[in-house]
């Protein structure tokens, strides 16, 4: 039994929410199969990559205090040029 099966047998899980977008496809590796096997709904969190895929943000964007994007690697000025190439 894997961890999800153990948890699900004690307290059934109805849904799992996890980040999933064209930039974050980790759930495809294992989580989708687990959800299908245990009949658990998968809810995609941040399908636009925390706003990155909207094209709204550039390396010159200044984030307000408390905006989590200011801490995320994909939004750092030194990463934006490379990451924005994914949009086009």
N, C-alpha and C positions, 0 to 999 in steps of 0.2 A: 504494500500500500504506500502510495506517495503521500506527502504532507496534505495536499488538497483532499484526497480521499479520506484520510483520517479526520480532518476537520469537518468535512461534509457529512461523515457518518455520525459525528457527535452532535453537530448543529448544522443542519442543511443550509447551504449557501444558495441564495436565489440569483445573485448577480455579482459580478466582479467588475469594478471600474478601473481601467488602467490607461495610461497614455498610449495612444496609437495614431499614427499619421504616416505620411510618406517619409518623414524624417525619423520616426521612431517605430520600427516594425518588430521589436523584440517579441511581442505577444505571439507572432506567427510561429516562432520556434517551438513552443511547447504549450503555451497557455490556451490557444484555440482548441487544440486537441483535448486538453483536460476539460475545458468547458463543454465541448461536444459530448464527451464520454459521460460526464456527470450531469448533463442537461442544465448547465448553469449559463445564464445570460451574460454575454460580454458587452460592456458599455464602454465605448471609446471616449476617452478623456482627451481633450485638446486635439481634435482631428486636423486643425490648421497649424500644428506644431507650435503651440503657445503664441500664435499670431504670426510666426515667421513666414509661413506659406501664403499669407495674405499680401506680402510685398510691401506692407506698411512701414516696416522698420529697415533702417540702413545703418551703416557704420557710424553715421553722424547723429543718430538718434540719441537724445538724452532722456533717460528714464527717470520718472518721479521717484522720490524716496519711498522705499517699500515695494516698488515694482520688482517682482522676482526676475524679470528679464535681465535686469542689471547684474544678476549673479550667474546667469546661465551661459555656459561656454559658447553656444551657437550664436549668441547675441553680442559677444565681445567684438570690439572693432577689428581686432586682428584676425578674426574668423569670418567676418561678414562677407568679404569679397568672394572667398571660396564657397561659402554656403549659399550666397545669392546666385552663384552660377547654376545651382540646382533648380532654381525657379525658371530658368529660360531654356 
